[in-house]
Amino acid sequence: MMKRIVVIGIGSVIMRDDGIGSKVVETIEDNLHTHNINSIVGETDFQCCFDEIKPDDFLIIIDAMTQGKDPGCIEIMCLVDALKNRRKLRTQHEFSLLDLIELHYPEIEGYFIGIEAAEIGFGFEFSDPLQKCYVQICESVLNTILNIKEEMERA
């Protein structure tokens, strides 16, 4: 039996690009549900997200990161690697969902999808670079998730 796939978008929507993970999941969630993929728009409520996770879930966490790459650049890594290297990802959520997952479910399978932010600070709008490529980001993240599900079905 295939594991339940849970996509979690995290990030504060009042901190400009920091909210990209939450907004992307909100945008693609109808499409995810038609493919029997669960989604959570967690924003900054990591405790609520954590309460929804089951030990045998397959998680896909989407969050903003700042790696000095081009804004909107998407990086995909195994969740186990993301948990080990989360300080290097420079997400705004240093102690949060990733810490709880590592503490309680260190062997859980999944992926971390990081989206390079341009500006993180107070405000409801994304930076110009992220606004310009927002549709592409959503399409790319959705395609990535659907490809992951397809690979799981073939395994």
DSSP file with accessible surface (Angstrom, degrees, kcal/mol):
  #  RESIDUE AA STRUCTURE BP1 BP2  ACC     N-H-->O    O-->H-N    N-H-->O    O-->H-N    TCO  KAPPA ALPHA  PHI   PSI    X-CA   Y-CA   Z-CA
    1    1 A M              0   0  238      0, 0.0     2,-0.1     0, 0.0     0, 0.0   0.000 360.0 360.0 360.0 135.9    0.0    0.0    0.0
    2    2 A M        -     0   0   71      1,-0.1     3,-0.1   151,-0.0   151,-0.1  -0.444 360.0-108.9 -75.2 144.3    1.3    3.4   -0.9
    3    3 A K        -     0   0   71     -2,-0.1     2,-0.4     1,-0.1    54,-0.1  -0.315  36.0 -99.0 -67.4 155.3    2.0    5.9    1.8
    4    4 A R        -     0   0   71     52,-0.3    54,-3.2    33,-0.1     2,-0.5  -0.612  37.0-140.0 -72.8 128.5   -0.2    8.9    2.3
    5    5 A I  E     -a   58   0A   5     31,-0.4    33,-2.2    -2,-0.4     2,-0.5  -0.840  19.6-172.6 -94.7 128.7    1.4   11.9    0.7
    6    6 A V  E     -ab  59  38A   1     52,-2.6    54,-2.5    -2,-0.5     2,-0.5  -0.984   7.6-161.4-124.9 120.1    1.1   15.2    2.7
    7    7 A V  E     -ab  60  39A   0     31,-2.9    33,-2.5    -2,-0.5     2,-0.5  -0.894  10.1-169.3-101.2 126.2    2.3   18.5    1.2
    8    8 A I  E     -ab  61  40A   0     52,-3.0    54,-3.1    -2,-0.5     2,-0.5  -0.971   8.0-161.6-121.7 121.2    2.9   21.2    3.7
    9    9 A G  E     -ab  62  41A   0     31,-2.7    33,-2.1    -2,-0.5    34,-1.1  -0.891  17.5-178.1-100.0 124.2    3.4   24.8    2.8
   10   10 A I  E     + b   0  43A   5     52,-2.7    12,-0.5    -2,-0.5    11,-0.5  -0.878  24.6  91.3-122.9 158.1    5.0   26.9    5.5
   11   11 A G  S    S-     0   0    0     32,-2.1     2,-0.5    -2,-0.3     8,-0.2  -0.365  70.3 -82.8 133.1 147.5    6.0   30.5    5.8
   12   12 A S    >   -     0   0   19     31,-0.2     3,-1.5    -2,-0.1     7,-0.5  -0.682  25.2-156.5 -82.9 122.1    4.5   33.8    7.0
   13   13 A V  T 3  S+     0   0   31     -2,-0.5     3,-0.3     1,-0.3    -1,-0.1   0.555  93.7  59.6 -76.0  -6.2    2.3   35.5    4.5
   14   14 A I  T 3  S+     0   0   75      1,-0.2   109,-2.3   108,-0.1    -1,-0.3   0.300  93.0  69.1 -99.5   8.4    2.9   38.9    6.1
   15   15 A M  B X  S-e  123   0B  42     -3,-1.5     3,-2.2     1,-0.4   106,-0.3  -0.288  98.6-126.9-118.9  45.3    6.7   38.6    5.6
   16   16 A R  G >  S+     0   0   61    107,-2.9     3,-1.8    -3,-0.3    -1,-0.4  -0.179  89.4  11.7  50.3-121.8    6.7   39.0    1.8
   17   17 A D  G >  S+     0   0    0    102,-1.9     3,-1.9     1,-0.3    -1,-0.3   0.683 113.4  78.9 -64.3 -17.0    8.7   36.2    0.1
   18   18 A D  G X  S+     0   0    5     -3,-2.2    46,-0.6     1,-0.3     3,-0.5   0.823  89.2  57.8 -59.1 -28.3    8.8   34.2    3.3
   19   19 A G  G <> S+     0   0    0     -3,-1.8     4,-2.6    -7,-0.5    -1,-0.3   0.397  72.4 105.3 -84.5   7.5    5.2   33.2    2.6
   20   20 A I  H <> S+     0   0    0     -3,-1.9     4,-2.6     1,-0.2     5,-0.2   0.878  77.9  52.4 -59.7 -38.7    5.9   31.6   -0.8
   21   21 A G  H <> S+     0   0    0     -3,-0.5     4,-1.9   -11,-0.5    -1,-0.2   0.937 112.5  44.7 -63.2 -44.0    5.6   28.0    0.5
   22   22 A S  H  > S+     0   0    0    -12,-0.5     4,-2.3    -4,-0.3    -2,-0.2   0.932 115.7  47.0 -64.9 -45.2    2.2   28.7    2.0
   23   23 A K  H  X S+     0   0   71     -4,-2.6     4,-2.3     2,-0.2    -2,-0.2   0.877 109.7  52.4 -67.3 -39.5    0.9   30.6   -1.1
   24   24 A V  H  X S+     0   0    0     -4,-2.6     4,-2.3    -5,-0.3    -1,-0.2   0.950 111.4  46.5 -62.6 -45.8    2.1   28.0   -3.5
   25   25 A V  H  X S+     0   0    0     -4,-1.9     4,-1.4    -5,-0.2    -2,-0.2   0.923 111.4  52.3 -63.2 -40.7    0.3   25.2   -1.7
   26   26 A E  H  < S+     0   0   89     -4,-2.3     4,-0.4     1,-0.2     3,-0.3   0.915 111.7  47.4 -59.7 -40.5   -2.8   27.3   -1.4
   27   27 A T  H  < S+     0   0   78     -4,-2.3     3,-0.3     1,-0.2     4,-0.2   0.881 121.1  33.8 -69.5 -38.6   -2.7   27.9   -5.2
   28   28 A I  H  X S+     0   0   10     -4,-2.3     4,-2.3     1,-0.2     3,-0.3   0.456  87.7  99.9 -99.6   0.3   -2.1   24.2   -6.2
   29   29 A E  H  X S+     0   0   53     -4,-1.4     4,-2.6    -3,-0.3     5,-0.2   0.847  79.0  54.5 -64.3 -33.9   -4.1   22.5   -3.5
   30   30 A D  H  > S+     0   0  124     -4,-0.4     4,-1.6    -3,-0.3    -1,-0.2   0.930 111.4  46.8 -62.0 -41.4   -7.2   21.8   -5.6
   31   31 A N  H  > S+     0   0   66     -3,-0.3     4,-0.7    -4,-0.2    -2,-0.2   0.901 111.1  51.7 -66.0 -39.8   -5.0   20.1   -8.2
   32   32 A L  H ><>S+     0   0    0     -4,-2.3     5,-2.1     1,-0.2     3,-1.2   0.930 107.4  52.8 -61.3 -43.2   -3.3   18.1   -5.4
   33   33 A H  H ><5S+     0   0   89     -4,-2.6     3,-1.9     1,-0.3    -1,-0.2   0.859 101.6  58.6 -65.7 -33.8   -6.6   16.9   -4.1
   34   34 A T  H 3<5S+     0   0  104     -4,-1.6    -1,-0.3     1,-0.3    -2,-0.2   0.728 107.8  48.7 -66.7 -19.0   -7.7   15.6   -7.5
   35   35 A H  T <<5S-     0   0   69     -3,-1.2    -1,-0.3    -4,-0.7    -2,-0.2   0.080 122.3-108.5-102.6  18.0   -4.6   13.4   -7.4
   36   36 A N  T < 5S+     0   0  136     -3,-1.9     2,-0.5     1,-0.2   -31,-0.4   0.868  73.1 141.2  57.9  39.3   -5.4   12.2   -3.8
   37   37 A I      < -     0   0    1     -5,-2.1    -1,-0.2    -8,-0.1     2,-0.2  -0.967  46.8-134.5-111.9 127.5   -2.6   14.2   -2.3
   38   38 A N  E     -b    6   0A  66    -33,-2.2   -31,-2.9    -2,-0.5     2,-0.4  -0.511  23.1-166.1 -79.4 149.3   -3.2   15.8    1.1
   39   39 A S  E     -b    7   0A  20    -33,-0.2     2,-0.4    -2,-0.2   -31,-0.2  -0.981  14.1-167.9-139.4 150.8   -2.2   19.4    1.6
   40   40 A I  E     -b    8   0A  30    -33,-2.5   -31,-2.7    -2,-0.4     2,-1.1  -0.990  14.3-153.3-135.9 123.9   -1.8   21.7    4.6
   41   41 A V  E     +b    9   0A  41     -2,-0.4   -31,-0.1   -33,-0.2   -19,-0.1  -0.830  28.8 169.3 -93.1  94.1   -1.3   25.5    4.3
   42   42 A G  E >   +     0   0A   7    -33,-2.1     3,-2.4    -2,-1.1   -32,-0.2   0.685   6.3 177.1 -84.9 -21.4    0.5   25.7    7.5
   43   43 A E  E 3  S-b   10   0A  75    -34,-1.1   -32,-2.1     1,-0.3    -1,-0.2  -0.300  76.9 -28.9  46.7-118.7    1.9   29.3    7.4
   44   44 A T  T 3  S+     0   0   81    -34,-0.2     2,-1.9   -33,-0.1    -1,-0.3   0.385 112.9 102.8-106.3   4.7    3.6   29.7   10.8
   45   45 A D    <>  +     0   0   90     -3,-2.4     4,-1.8     1,-0.2     3,-0.3  -0.493  38.1 159.8 -87.6  70.2    1.5   27.3   12.8
   46   46 A F  H  >  +     0   0   62     -2,-1.9     4,-2.8     1,-0.2    -1,-0.2   0.812  68.0  60.4 -66.9 -26.9    4.0   24.5   12.8
   47   47 A Q  H  > S+     0   0   90     -3,-0.2     4,-2.3     2,-0.2    -1,-0.2   0.933 105.2  48.3 -66.0 -40.8    2.4   22.8   15.8
   48   48 A C  H  > S+     0   0   54     -3,-0.3     4,-0.9     2,-0.2    -2,-0.2   0.923 112.6  49.1 -63.7 -43.2   -0.8   22.3   13.9
   49   49 A C  H >X S+     0   0    0     -4,-1.8     3,-1.0     1,-0.2     4,-0.6   0.941 110.7  50.4 -60.2 -46.7    1.1   21.0   10.9
   50   50 A F  H >< S+     0   0   22     -4,-2.8     3,-1.4     1,-0.3    -2,-0.2   0.895 104.1  58.0 -61.3 -38.7    3.0   18.6   13.1
   51   51 A D  H 3< S+     0   0  105     -4,-2.3    -1,-0.3     1,-0.3    -2,-0.2   0.757 104.0  53.7 -63.9 -23.8   -0.2   17.3   14.7
   52   52 A E  H << S+     0   0  101     -3,-1.0     2,-0.3    -4,-0.9    -1,-0.3   0.579  88.8  98.9 -85.4 -12.3   -1.5   16.3   11.2
   53   53 A I    <<  -     0   0    6     -3,-1.4     6,-0.0    -4,-0.6    -3,-0.0  -0.628  56.9-159.4 -83.0 134.8    1.6   14.2   10.4
   54   54 A K    >   -     0   0  109     -2,-0.3     3,-2.3   -50,-0.1    -2,-0.0  -0.854  29.3-114.5-109.1 149.7    1.5   10.4   10.9
   55   55 A P  T 3  S+     0   0   88      0, 0.0    -1,-0.1     0, 0.0    -2,-0.0   0.782 114.6  46.7 -55.5 -30.1    4.7    8.4   11.3
   56   56 A D  T 3  S+     0   0  102     52,-0.1   -52,-0.3     2,-0.1     2,-0.0   0.271  87.7 118.0-100.1  15.3    4.2    6.5    8.0
   57   57 A D    <   -     0   0    2     -3,-2.3    52,-0.6   -54,-0.1     2,-0.6  -0.345  63.8-130.8 -71.2 159.0    3.4    9.6    5.9
   58   58 A F  E     -ac   5 109A  15    -54,-3.2   -52,-2.6    50,-0.1     2,-0.3  -0.971  33.1-154.4-108.4 115.8    5.5   10.7    3.0
   59   59 A L  E     -ac   6 110A   0     50,-2.4    52,-2.2    -2,-0.6     2,-0.4  -0.704  21.7-173.1 -99.4 143.1    6.0   14.4    3.5
   60   60 A I  E     -ac   7 111A   0    -54,-2.5   -52,-3.0    -2,-0.3     2,-0.5  -0.963  14.5-166.9-129.0 112.3    6.7   17.2    1.1
   61   61 A I  E     -ac   8 112A   0     50,-2.5    52,-3.4    -2,-0.4     2,-0.5  -0.877   2.3-164.0-104.4 131.1    7.6   20.4    2.8
   62   62 A I  E     +ac   9 113A   0    -54,-3.1   -52,-2.7    -2,-0.5     2,-0.3  -0.961  23.5 146.9-118.3 126.8    7.6   23.7    0.8
   63   63 A D  E     - c   0 114A   0     50,-2.0    52,-2.2    -2,-0.5     2,-0.1  -0.973  47.2 -97.0-152.1 160.8    9.3   26.7    2.3
   64   64 A A  E     - c   0 115A   1    -46,-0.6     2,-0.3   -54,-0.4    28,-0.3  -0.475  41.4-177.9 -74.9 152.4   11.2   29.8    1.3
   65   65 A M  E     - c   0 116A   1     50,-2.1    52,-2.6    -2,-0.1     2,-0.5  -0.971  24.2-140.7-146.2 162.0   15.0   29.7    1.6
   66   66 A T        +     0   0   42     23,-1.3    50,-0.1    24,-0.3    52,-0.1  -0.900  38.2 145.2-129.1 101.7   17.9   32.1    1.1
   67   67 A Q  S    S-     0   0   59     -2,-0.5    -1,-0.1    50,-0.1     3,-0.1   0.242  71.7-102.7-114.5   3.4   20.9   30.4   -0.5
   68   68 A G  S    S+     0   0   77      1,-0.2     2,-0.1    49,-0.2    -2,-0.1   0.654  81.8 128.5  80.8  16.1   22.1   33.4   -2.6
   69   69 A K  S    S-     0   0   90      1,-0.2    -1,-0.2    48,-0.1     3,-0.1  -0.329  72.6 -63.3 -93.1-179.1   20.7   31.9   -5.8
   70   70 A D    >   -     0   0  131      1,-0.1     3,-2.3    -2,-0.1    46,-0.2  -0.432  65.1 -98.7 -65.6 135.9   18.4   33.5   -8.3
   71   71 A P  T 3  S+     0   0   50      0, 0.0    46,-0.2     0, 0.0    -1,-0.1  -0.273 111.3  25.6 -56.0 135.5   15.0   34.5   -6.8
   72   72 A G  T 3  S+     0   0   12     44,-2.7    45,-0.1     1,-0.3    -2,-0.1   0.256  85.1 143.3  92.1 -11.4   12.4   31.8   -7.6
   73   73 A C    <   -     0   0   47     -3,-2.3    43,-2.9    42,-0.1     2,-0.5  -0.380  42.2-142.6 -61.2 137.2   15.0   29.1   -8.0
   74   74 A I  E     -D  115   0A  41     41,-0.2     2,-0.4    -3,-0.1    41,-0.2  -0.906  15.3-169.1-110.6 131.1   13.7   25.8   -6.7
   75   75 A E  E     -D  114   0A  51     39,-2.8    39,-2.9    -2,-0.5     2,-0.5  -0.974   3.2-163.7-120.3 132.7   15.8   23.3   -4.9
   76   76 A I  E     +D  113   0A  76     -2,-0.4     2,-0.3    37,-0.2    37,-0.2  -0.956  17.2 162.3-116.7 129.1   14.6   19.8   -4.1
   77   77 A M  E     -D  112   0A  28     35,-2.3    35,-3.1    -2,-0.5    -2,-0.0  -0.982  45.4 -89.1-143.1 156.1   16.3   17.6   -1.6
   78   78 A C  E  >  -D  111   0A  56     -2,-0.3     4,-2.4    33,-0.2    33,-0.3  -0.366  38.4-124.3 -60.4 142.2   15.5   14.5    0.4
   79   79 A L  H  > S+     0   0    0     31,-2.8     4,-2.8     1,-0.2     5,-0.2   0.876 110.4  57.6 -59.6 -38.2   13.8   15.4    3.7
   80   80 A V  H  > S+     0   0   46     30,-0.4     4,-2.0     1,-0.2    -1,-0.2   0.924 109.1  45.6 -59.9 -42.5   16.4   13.5    5.7
   81   81 A D  H  > S+     0   0   73     -3,-0.2     4,-2.3     1,-0.2    -1,-0.2   0.889 111.7  52.2 -67.1 -39.4   19.2   15.7    4.1
   82   82 A A  H  < S+     0   0    0     -4,-2.4     4,-0.3     2,-0.2    -2,-0.2   0.902 108.8  50.6 -63.7 -38.4   17.1   18.8    4.7
   83   83 A L  H >< S+     0   0    4     -4,-2.8     3,-0.7     1,-0.2    -2,-0.2   0.918 113.1  45.7 -65.5 -40.9   16.7   17.9    8.3
   84   84 A K  H 3< S+     0   0  142     -4,-2.0     3,-0.2     1,-0.2    -1,-0.2   0.850 124.8  32.1 -68.3 -35.6   20.5   17.3    8.7
   85   85 A N  T >X S+     0   0   64     -4,-2.3     3,-1.3     1,-0.2     4,-0.9   0.100  77.6 123.7-110.5  22.6   21.4   20.5    6.9
   86   86 A R  H <>> +     0   0   29     -3,-0.7     4,-0.7    -4,-0.3     5,-0.6   0.786  69.4  60.6 -63.0 -26.4   18.6   22.8    7.8
   87   87 A R  H >45S+     0   0  134      1,-0.2     3,-0.6    -3,-0.2    -1,-0.3   0.874 103.6  52.1 -65.7 -33.3   20.8   25.5    9.3
   88   88 A K  H <45S+     0   0  142     -3,-1.3    -1,-0.2     1,-0.2    -2,-0.2   0.733  98.6  64.8 -73.5 -23.7   22.4   25.9    5.8
   89   89 A L  H 3<5S-     0   0    5     -4,-0.9   -23,-1.3    -3,-0.3    -1,-0.2   0.754  91.3-149.5 -69.6 -24.8   19.1   26.3    4.2
   90   90 A R  T <<5 +     0   0  148     -4,-0.7   -24,-0.3    -3,-0.6     2,-0.1   0.913  28.9 170.1  54.0  46.7   18.5   29.5    6.1
   91   91 A T      < -     0   0    4     -5,-0.6   -26,-0.1   -26,-0.2    -1,-0.1  -0.461  45.8-117.8 -75.2 164.0   14.8   29.2    6.2
   92   92 A Q  S    S+     0   0   98    -28,-0.3     2,-0.8     1,-0.2     3,-0.2   0.538 103.4  75.4 -77.8  -4.5   13.1   31.7    8.5
   93   93 A H        +     0   0   25      1,-0.2     5,-0.3   -83,-0.0    -1,-0.2  -0.612  52.8 160.0-112.5  69.8   11.9   28.9   10.6
   94   94 A E  S    S+     0   0   76     -2,-0.8     2,-0.6     1,-0.3    -1,-0.2   0.905  76.7  28.5 -63.8 -46.6   14.9   27.8   12.5
   95   95 A F  S    S+     0   0  138     -3,-0.2    -1,-0.3     3,-0.1     2,-0.2  -0.946 104.4  80.6-113.3 111.7   13.1   26.0   15.3
   96   96 A S  S  > S-     0   0    5     -2,-0.6     4,-2.2    -3,-0.2     3,-0.2  -0.695  92.4 -11.9-168.1-136.2    9.9   24.8   13.9
   97   97 A L  H  > S+     0   0    0      1,-0.2     4,-2.6    -2,-0.2     5,-0.2   0.888 128.0  53.3 -58.8 -42.5    8.3   22.0   11.9
   98   98 A L  H  > S+     0   0    2     -5,-0.3     4,-2.5     1,-0.2    -1,-0.2   0.899 109.3  49.6 -62.6 -39.1   11.7   20.6   10.8
   99   99 A D  H  > S+     0   0   12     -3,-0.2     4,-2.3     2,-0.2    -1,-0.2   0.916 111.7  47.8 -65.2 -43.5   12.9   20.4   14.3
  100  100 A L  H  X S+     0   0   16     -4,-2.2     4,-2.8     2,-0.2     5,-0.4   0.904 112.1  49.8 -64.7 -40.4    9.8   18.6   15.5
  101  101 A I  H  X S+     0   0    0     -4,-2.6     4,-3.1     2,-0.2     7,-0.2   0.940 112.1  47.3 -63.9 -45.5   10.0   16.2   12.6
  102  102 A E  H  < S+     0   0   69     -4,-2.5    -2,-0.2    -5,-0.2    -1,-0.2   0.906 115.3  47.0 -63.3 -37.7   13.7   15.4   13.3
  103  103 A L  H  < S+     0   0  126     -4,-2.3    -2,-0.2    -5,-0.2    -1,-0.2   0.927 128.5  21.4 -69.5 -43.4   12.9   15.0   17.0
  104  104 A H  H  < S+     0   0  100     -4,-2.8    -2,-0.2     1,-0.2    -3,-0.2   0.762 137.2  24.4-100.5 -31.7    9.9   12.7   16.6
  105  105 A Y    ><  +     0   0   53     -4,-3.1     3,-1.9    -5,-0.4    -1,-0.2  -0.439  63.6 157.8-132.2  61.1   10.1   11.2   13.1
  106  106 A P  T 3  S+     0   0   63      0, 0.0    -1,-0.1     0, 0.0    -4,-0.1   0.746  78.8  46.6 -63.1 -20.0   13.8   11.2   12.2
  107  107 A E  T 3  S+     0   0  160     -6,-0.1   -27,-0.1    -3,-0.1    -5,-0.1   0.337  80.3 131.4-101.9   6.6   13.4    8.4    9.6
  108  108 A I    <   -     0   0    7     -3,-1.9     2,-0.2    -7,-0.2   -50,-0.1  -0.285  54.1-127.2 -63.4 142.5   10.3    9.8    7.9
  109  109 A E  E     +c   58   0A  98    -52,-0.6   -50,-2.4   -30,-0.1     2,-0.3  -0.621  53.1  87.3 -90.6 154.0   10.5    9.9    4.1
  110  110 A G  E     -c   59   0A   8    -52,-0.2   -31,-2.8    -2,-0.2   -30,-0.4  -0.972  58.8 -85.2 155.7-167.9    9.9   12.8    1.9
  111  111 A Y  E     -cD  60  78A  60    -52,-2.2   -50,-2.5    -2,-0.3     2,-0.5  -0.946  15.8-140.9-134.6 155.3   11.3   15.9    0.3
  112  112 A F  E     -cD  61  77A   0    -35,-3.1   -35,-2.3    -2,-0.3     2,-0.6  -0.976  15.3-162.7-112.6 126.9   12.0   19.5    1.1
  113  113 A I  E     -cD  62  76A   0    -52,-3.4   -50,-2.0    -2,-0.5     2,-0.4  -0.953   9.9-166.9-111.9 109.9   11.3   21.9   -1.8
  114  114 A G  E     -cD  63  75A   0    -39,-2.9   -39,-2.8    -2,-0.6     2,-0.5  -0.821   6.9-157.8 -98.5 136.5   13.0   25.2   -1.1
  115  115 A I  E     -cD  64  74A   0    -52,-2.2   -50,-2.1    -2,-0.4   -41,-0.2  -0.970  25.3-119.4-115.5 121.4   12.1   28.3   -3.1
  116  116 A E  E     -c   65   0A   6    -43,-2.9   -44,-2.7    -2,-0.5     2,-0.2  -0.415  29.4-148.8 -64.7 125.1   14.7   31.1   -3.2
  117  117 A A        -     0   0    7    -52,-2.6   -49,-0.2    -2,-0.2   -50,-0.1  -0.590  16.2-166.4 -90.7 155.3   13.4   34.3   -1.7
  118  118 A A  S    S+     0   0   42      1,-0.3     2,-0.4    -2,-0.2    -1,-0.1   0.753  76.6  17.5-104.5 -42.7   14.5   37.8   -2.8
  119  119 A E        -     0   0   87      2,-0.1  -102,-1.9  -104,-0.0     2,-0.5  -0.984  56.8-176.3-138.7 126.2   13.1   39.9    0.0
  120  120 A I        +     0   0   53     -2,-0.4     2,-0.3  -103,-0.2  -104,-0.2  -0.984  41.6  97.5-122.3 119.8   11.9   38.9    3.5
  121  121 A G  S    S-     0   0   24     -2,-0.5  -103,-0.2  -106,-0.3    -2,-0.1  -0.945  79.1 -41.3 178.7 174.9   10.4   41.6    5.6
  122  122 A F  S    S+     0   0  177     -2,-0.3  -107,-0.2  -107,-0.2     2,-0.2  -0.305  86.3  90.8 -61.9 133.7    7.1   43.0    6.6
  123  123 A G  B     -e   15   0B  26   -109,-2.3  -107,-2.9  -107,-0.1    -2,-0.2  -0.634  66.0-125.7 151.8 153.2    4.6   43.2    3.7
  124  124 A F  S    S+     0   0  159     -2,-0.2     2,-0.3  -109,-0.2  -109,-0.1   0.600  83.6  81.0 -94.3 -16.9    1.9   41.2    2.0
  125  125 A E  S    S-     0   0  124   -111,-0.1  -108,-0.2     1,-0.1     3,-0.1  -0.705  78.4-120.1 -94.3 146.7    3.2   41.3   -1.5
  126  126 A F        -     0   0   29     -2,-0.3  -110,-0.1  -110,-0.2    -2,-0.1  -0.375  42.5 -90.7 -71.5 160.0    6.0   39.1   -3.0
  127  127 A S     >  -     0   0    0     -8,-0.2     4,-2.6     1,-0.1     5,-0.2  -0.234  43.1-101.8 -62.7 161.1    9.1   40.8   -4.3
  128  128 A D  H  > S+     0   0  103      1,-0.2     4,-2.5     2,-0.2     5,-0.2   0.914 121.0  53.5 -55.1 -46.2    9.0   41.8   -8.0
  129  129 A P  H  > S+     0   0   52      0, 0.0     4,-1.2     0, 0.0    -1,-0.2   0.913 112.7  43.3 -59.5 -39.7   11.2   38.8   -9.0
  130  130 A L  H  > S+     0   0    0      2,-0.2     4,-0.6     1,-0.2    -2,-0.2   0.875 111.5  54.2 -74.4 -33.5    8.9   36.3   -7.3
  131  131 A Q  H >< S+     0   0   88     -4,-2.6     3,-0.8     1,-0.2     4,-0.4   0.916 107.4  52.4 -62.2 -40.4    5.7   38.0   -8.6
  132  132 A K  H 3< S+     0   0  173     -4,-2.5    -1,-0.2     1,-0.2    -2,-0.2   0.811 120.8  30.6 -66.8 -32.2    7.1   37.7  -12.1
  133  133 A C  H 3X S+     0   0   23     -4,-1.2     4,-2.5    -5,-0.2    -1,-0.2   0.238  84.9 111.2-112.5  17.6    7.7   34.0  -11.9
  134  134 A Y  H <X S+     0   0   41     -3,-0.8     4,-2.6    -4,-0.6     5,-0.2   0.905  79.2  49.1 -59.7 -45.2    5.0   33.0   -9.5
  135  135 A V  H  > S+     0   0   97     -4,-0.4     4,-2.5     1,-0.2    -1,-0.2   0.931 112.8  48.5 -61.6 -43.1    2.9   31.0  -12.0
  136  136 A Q  H  > S+     0   0  130      2,-0.2     4,-2.7     1,-0.2    -1,-0.2   0.889 109.8  52.4 -63.3 -40.4    6.1   29.2  -13.2
  137  137 A I  H  X S+     0   0    4     -4,-2.5     4,-2.9     2,-0.2     5,-0.2   0.951 110.5  47.4 -60.6 -47.7    7.0   28.4   -9.6
  138  138 A C  H  X S+     0   0    9     -4,-2.6     4,-2.6     1,-0.2    -2,-0.2   0.921 113.9  47.4 -61.0 -44.6    3.5   26.9   -8.9
  139  139 A E  H  X S+     0   0  113     -4,-2.5     4,-2.7     1,-0.2    -1,-0.2   0.915 113.4  48.2 -62.5 -43.6    3.6   24.8  -12.1
  140  140 A S  H  X S+     0   0   51     -4,-2.7     4,-2.4     2,-0.2    -2,-0.2   0.921 112.9  46.9 -65.0 -43.9    7.1   23.6  -11.3
  141  141 A V  H  X S+     0   0    0     -4,-2.9     4,-2.5    -5,-0.2    -2,-0.2   0.938 113.7  48.8 -64.5 -44.2    6.3   22.6   -7.7
  142  142 A L  H  X S+     0   0   19     -4,-2.6     4,-2.7    -5,-0.2     5,-0.2   0.941 112.3  48.0 -61.0 -47.4    3.1   20.9   -8.8
  143  143 A N  H  X S+     0   0   91     -4,-2.7     4,-2.4     1,-0.2    -1,-0.2   0.888 110.8  52.1 -60.8 -40.1    4.9   19.0  -11.6
  144  144 A T  H  X S+     0   0   23     -4,-2.4     4,-2.3    -5,-0.2    -1,-0.2   0.937 111.2  46.6 -60.8 -46.3    7.6   18.0   -9.1
  145  145 A I  H  X S+     0   0    0     -4,-2.5     4,-2.5     1,-0.2    -2,-0.2   0.925 112.5  49.3 -64.4 -43.6    5.1   16.7   -6.6
  146  146 A L  H  X S+     0   0   36     -4,-2.7     4,-2.4     1,-0.2    -1,-0.2   0.884 110.6  51.1 -65.3 -36.4    3.2   14.7   -9.3
  147  147 A N  H  X S+     0   0   86     -4,-2.4     4,-2.4    -5,-0.2    -1,-0.2   0.897 109.0  51.2 -65.0 -40.4    6.4   13.2  -10.6
  148  148 A I  H  X S+     0   0   11     -4,-2.3     4,-2.2     2,-0.2    -2,-0.2   0.938 111.0  48.1 -61.5 -45.5    7.3   12.1   -7.0
  149  149 A K  H  X S+     0   0   26     -4,-2.5     4,-2.2     1,-0.2    -2,-0.2   0.924 110.3  51.7 -62.3 -42.1    3.9   10.5   -6.7
  150  150 A E  H  X S+     0   0   94     -4,-2.4     4,-1.7     1,-0.2    -1,-0.2   0.906 109.4  49.9 -61.3 -43.0    4.3    8.8  -10.0
  151  151 A E  H  X S+     0   0  106     -4,-2.4     4,-1.3     1,-0.2    -1,-0.2   0.891 109.9  51.2 -62.1 -39.5    7.7    7.4   -9.0
  152  152 A M  H  < S+     0   0   38     -4,-2.2    -1,-0.2     1,-0.2    -2,-0.2   0.879 108.4  51.4 -65.5 -37.9    6.2    6.1   -5.7
  153  153 A E  H  < S+     0   0  111     -4,-2.2    -1,-0.2     1,-0.2    -2,-0.2   0.829 110.7  48.8 -68.0 -32.5    3.4    4.4   -7.6
  154  154 A R  H  <        0   0  173     -4,-1.7    -1,-0.2    -5,-0.2    -2,-0.2   0.739 360.0 360.0 -77.0 -25.5    5.9    2.6   -9.9
  155  155 A A     <        0   0  119     -4,-1.3    -3,-0.0    -5,-0.2    -4,-0.0  -0.215 360.0 360.0 -70.7 360.0    8.1    1.4   -7.0
